[in-house]
Amino acid sequence: MDKHSTFTAMFLFIAVITGGAFCLYEIPDLPALVDGLSWTFYNKSCPSLNSTVKATLQPVLNKNITDAAGLLRLLFHDCFVQGCDASILLNGTGSELEDAPNLTIRDAALEIIQLVKDAVEAKCSGVVSCADILALSTSYAVYMAGGPEFPVPLGRRDSLTFANESVTVDNLPGPTSNVSVLMALFVEKGFTDYADLVALSGGHTFGIAHCASFVNRLYPTQDTTLNASLAKELYLTCPSVSTVNTTDLDIRTPIVFDNKYYADLENGDGILTSDQSLYNDSRTQDIVKTFATNQSLFFKRFVVDMVKMVQLDVLTGSEGEIRQICSQVNNASTSYSIQNEGAGHSSATL
């Protein structure tokens, strides 16, 4: 049985006794493919696609595996605003990259996607979209960092537009968001189970946080749910509210994709309010505890949710285009058309 069939056939129940309550966690089947996407989309038009992506990424990530986290964040921020259409890659006045939530998107991640795009273009010119390359590259990057290589249905097209600032900001909840805010946005995207929220938040098992994203837990007074030892370290990292510095999101295994993020939360070592709230909130605490002790279960749920996420509001068929350069639409003389708030694709994030 191949990997796709294995995941599709998967229907796993885990019973957990917690605080006297009997909780049942279910890993659903892989979501159905949306119209226009296929597991075999490029089999004839670009048969070397997967091998080219991996061969290009391998030396880059071997040199700096921390870039894997940058790619995952880039994919999240693309898919949760206007859908998985590579709109976040576009340059231009008022682009998504200029909006506050995306100011800390890693330049290296953007460069890696174009590097992979160039390698693919050399094999199959004008065939594979930047949106598909972003999804494929992220899957392999997560795998190289120790996580599961989630299967990626293909056939996305690249947008001709990017979202305006209000759409971007409204659909990328800030680091101070609580479970209610996070879940409301996830429900808009069809993620109706709290386990979806907890699993996708597990993407913070690697990567970094900037001081600005967690100083609310230090100033003007220390968050009482923050582990005291960690708080001391964070005060050294961010001695004032205006300090420009970073710290690891996962203090245990900061460059490995594993389940230690959930152990962090159990110990009050979550860096962001939005992360620590998953343990502090009774609606999600048991799920955090389960993933903290069962990495396999976390990985399986993460795979299902990623396959669903990478299909959000995709462009297919004759919609959009196949960009030659991921940061610009093909007709350089064409002005970017900014998506009006509430129009076009729907949105949400973490």
C-alpha atoms as one frame of an Amber mdcrd trajectory, in Angstrom:
protein
   0.000   0.000   0.000   1.491   3.388  -0.979   1.779   6.365   1.369  -1.338
   8.094   0.063  -3.441   4.949   0.475  -2.062   4.346   3.941  -3.094   7.787
   5.129  -6.426   7.662   3.314  -7.336   4.339   4.916  -6.326   5.575   8.336
  -9.099   5.788  10.934  -7.511   5.739  14.333  -9.133   6.087  17.730  -7.080
   6.891  20.797  -8.786   6.652  24.168  -7.338   8.828  26.884  -8.353   8.971
  30.535  -7.794  12.527  31.755  -9.068  13.896  35.031 -11.748  11.248  35.190
 -13.098  12.162  31.751 -13.042   9.702  28.869 -11.818  11.471  25.733 -11.815
   9.995  22.245  -9.480  11.352  19.559 -10.047  10.449  15.956  -7.732  10.753
  12.996 -10.007  11.271   9.979  -9.322  10.181   6.427  -7.395  12.479   4.137
  -9.763  15.147   2.806 -11.182  14.726  -0.677  -9.383  16.556  -3.460 -10.912
  19.821  -4.596 -11.848  20.130  -8.254  -8.820  20.714 -10.443  -6.209  19.160
  -8.155  -4.719  15.711  -8.614  -2.065  13.456  -7.103  -0.702  12.850 -10.624
  -1.145  16.299 -12.157   2.421  16.635 -13.517   3.177  12.974 -14.188   3.327
  13.580 -17.940   4.087  17.302 -18.213   6.873  17.366 -15.600   7.739  13.833
 -14.458  10.944  14.956 -12.741   9.186  17.538 -10.550   9.483  15.799  -7.184
  13.080  14.730  -7.680  14.050  18.211  -8.872  12.445  19.876  -5.848  14.191
  17.518  -3.438  17.568  17.721  -5.179  17.437  21.515  -5.045  16.298  21.744
  -1.433  18.608  19.140   0.045  21.893  21.088  -0.031  20.156  24.304   1.006
  18.517  22.769   4.064  21.572  20.679   4.912  23.425  23.975   5.182  20.720
  25.649   7.278  17.826  23.476   8.442  16.254  26.455  10.232  15.019  27.604
   6.830  12.497  24.751   6.976  10.537  26.695   9.585  10.627  29.760   7.357
   9.095  27.784   4.494   6.315  26.376   6.663   5.420  29.840   7.931   5.438
  31.194   4.379   2.993  28.488   3.289   0.671  29.117   6.245   0.621  32.844
   5.587  -0.106  32.251   1.908  -2.909  29.737   2.328  -4.712  31.467   5.175
  -4.972  34.771   3.288  -6.655  34.564  -0.129  -5.936  30.849  -0.435  -2.916
  28.821  -1.575  -2.210  30.910  -4.657   1.331  32.209  -4.063  -0.055  35.727
  -3.610   2.299  36.210  -0.661   5.268  35.910  -3.030   4.282  38.936  -5.112
   6.246  42.152  -4.800   4.673  45.547  -5.346   3.351  48.539  -3.474   0.870
  47.356  -0.867   1.802  43.695  -1.295   1.101  41.122   1.410   4.802  41.084
   2.254   4.529  44.735   3.289   1.706  44.042   5.755   2.571  43.928   9.457
   2.063  40.170  10.035   4.444  39.369   7.166   7.270  41.788   7.910   9.198
  38.972   9.594   8.767  36.494   6.742  12.288  35.240   6.064  13.980  36.536
   2.943  15.714  33.162   2.744  12.363  31.399   2.374  11.407  33.612  -0.559
  14.800  33.056  -2.157  14.539  29.288  -1.730  11.190  29.159  -3.511  12.608
  31.070  -6.476  15.679  28.820  -6.459  13.454  25.750  -6.685  11.287  27.441
  -9.312  14.352  28.128 -11.469  15.462  24.503 -11.190  12.008  23.264 -12.167
  11.793  25.745 -15.049  15.044  24.325 -16.415  13.353  20.919 -16.618   9.769
  21.892 -17.481   9.423  25.495 -18.598   6.107  27.239 -17.949   4.429  24.170
 -16.477   4.602  24.201 -12.667   3.111  27.018 -10.605   4.865  28.840  -7.780
   1.931  27.853  -5.563   2.622  24.164  -6.176   6.358  24.658  -5.674   5.731
  26.371  -2.325   3.533  23.508  -1.112   5.896  20.770  -2.328   8.986  22.491
  -0.964   7.389  22.933   2.448   6.394  19.281   2.666   9.937  18.139   1.970
  11.397  20.770   4.308   9.231  19.533   7.185  10.401  15.995   6.432  14.067
  17.023   6.401  13.583  18.660   9.804  12.315  15.381  11.255   8.606  15.652
  10.595   6.168  13.831   8.312   6.304  14.434   4.558   2.644  15.220   3.906
   1.353  14.353   0.423   0.603  17.368  -1.774  -2.150  17.298  -4.396  -1.084
  19.408  -7.375  -2.550  21.622 -10.053  -2.688  25.040  -8.372  -2.378  28.201
 -10.413  -0.732  31.446  -9.341  -2.825  34.501  -8.536  -2.689  37.762 -10.458
  -3.549  39.680  -7.296  -2.574  40.039  -3.675  -4.750  40.790  -0.660  -4.943
  44.278   0.790  -3.655  45.023   4.271  -6.967  44.744   6.081  -7.615  41.295
   4.625  -4.131  40.133   5.591  -4.303  41.519   9.121  -7.840  40.288   9.759
  -6.968  36.752   8.739  -3.613  36.279  10.448  -4.377  36.256  14.190  -1.714
  37.873  16.297   0.494  36.130  18.843  -1.759  37.350  21.657  -4.813  35.525
  20.273  -6.624  33.125  22.585  -8.269  29.827  21.699 -11.634  31.436  20.982
 -10.132  33.859  18.462  -8.004  31.178  16.842 -10.849  28.700  16.601 -13.238
  31.238  15.102 -10.818  31.779  12.224 -10.178  28.076  11.784 -13.892  27.365
  11.589 -14.150  29.878   8.732 -11.696  27.674   6.866 -13.552  24.457   7.587
 -11.366  23.336  10.503 -14.143  22.634  12.974 -12.329  20.367  15.432 -10.144
  21.737  18.227  -7.652  18.999  17.326  -7.143  20.738  13.964  -6.131  23.921
  15.742  -3.782  22.139  18.132  -2.176  20.040  15.381  -1.523  22.933  12.995
  -0.229  25.059  15.867   2.367  22.306  16.236   4.146  23.987  13.341   5.682
  26.108  16.100   7.763  23.101  17.102  10.585  24.855  15.269  11.331  28.412
  14.221  11.798  31.664  16.092   9.719  34.389  17.720  10.569  38.080  17.712
  10.453  40.028  20.974   7.532  42.097  19.714   5.423  38.943  19.529   5.770
  38.016  23.209   6.759  41.118  25.220   3.110  41.323  26.280   3.940  38.380
  28.568   6.784  40.309  30.216   5.670  43.944  30.359   4.240  45.788  32.179
   3.855  42.736  34.420   4.900  39.125  33.955   2.279  36.652  32.732   1.584
  34.355  35.682   1.251  31.343  33.362   4.815  31.803  32.073   7.406  29.454
  33.579   9.581  31.513  35.948  12.883  30.133  34.626  11.898  30.836  31.041
  10.730  34.309  32.019  14.213  35.139  33.330  15.746  34.115  30.008  13.190
  36.097  28.028  13.868  39.235  30.078  17.533  38.887  29.110  16.578  38.425
  25.466  14.118  41.317  25.503  15.193  43.801  28.215  12.626  46.341  26.994
   9.405  46.414  25.003  11.297  47.890  22.049  14.112  45.329  21.919  14.698
  43.811  18.487  15.752  40.235  19.128  14.537  36.658  18.751  14.200  33.443
  20.708  13.369  29.861  19.787   9.683  28.925  19.745  10.483  25.446  21.079
  13.028  25.604  23.907  13.654  21.836  23.905  14.375  20.936  20.277  14.314
  24.261  18.401  15.381  23.031  14.959  13.635  19.649  14.945  10.058  19.009
  13.869   8.756  16.810  16.686   6.196  16.877  19.506   8.344  18.646  22.110
   6.397  21.859  21.500   3.520  20.287  23.398   5.797  19.362  26.301   6.804
  23.023  26.363   3.167  24.027  26.763   2.624  21.514  29.575   5.496  23.120
  31.486   4.468  26.726  30.903   7.270  27.122  28.371   5.155  28.292  25.452
   6.628  31.506  24.089   3.532  33.099  22.572   0.243  33.763  24.330  -1.498
  32.022  21.431   0.590  28.889  21.999   0.368  28.714  25.781  -3.390  29.309
  25.623  -3.763  25.870  24.022  -2.729  24.286  27.313  -4.387  26.821  29.579
  -7.776  26.426  27.883  -9.791  23.388  29.012 -11.142  22.892  25.483  -7.695
  22.091  24.088  -5.618  21.015  27.094  -6.294  17.287  26.773  -5.322  17.364
  23.092  -2.033  19.048  23.984  -1.378  16.359  26.599  -2.127  13.607  24.098
   0.187  14.995  21.412   2.907  15.550  24.039   3.008  11.816  24.748   2.173
  10.492  21.270   4.273  11.955  18.459   2.894   9.482  15.933  -0.640  10.666
  16.604   0.423  14.305  16.259   2.170  13.596  12.960  -0.855  11.774  11.537
  -3.224  14.573  12.489  -0.788  17.176  11.167  -0.628  15.392   7.805  -4.417
  15.293   7.449  -4.744  18.962   8.349  -1.922  20.045   6.051  -3.480  18.212
   3.102  -6.675  20.102   3.847  -4.904  23.419   4.309  -2.943  23.281   1.045
  -6.244  22.981  -0.835  -7.795  26.149   0.602  -9.310  28.436  -2.049  -6.941
  27.284  -4.783  -6.979  28.585  -8.339  -7.157  25.817 -10.957  -7.842  25.254
 -14.640  -7.740  28.546 -16.537  -7.760  30.721 -13.414  -4.687  32.798 -12.642
  -1.466  31.876 -14.419   1.809  29.968 -14.166   4.282  32.664 -13.149   7.763
  32.625 -14.643   9.164  34.585 -11.698   7.382  33.963  -8.421   7.595  37.564
  -7.222   5.822  39.088 -10.226   2.990  38.428 -12.626   4.060  37.449 -16.118
   3.065  40.679 -17.843   5.383  43.123 -16.095   3.452  46.069 -17.521   0.238
  44.908 -15.882  -0.566  46.729 -12.662  -1.239  44.528  -9.676  -4.936  44.280
  -8.911  -5.394  44.314  -5.155  -8.170  42.054  -3.900 -10.932  44.078  -2.251
 -11.778  43.194   1.317 -14.398  40.493   1.448 -14.140  39.692  -2.266 -12.572
  36.744  -4.020 -11.065  34.048  -1.854 -11.981  33.655   1.787  -9.346  33.681
   4.514  -7.951  32.688   8.062  -4.518  31.641   9.923  -2.271  30.865  12.801
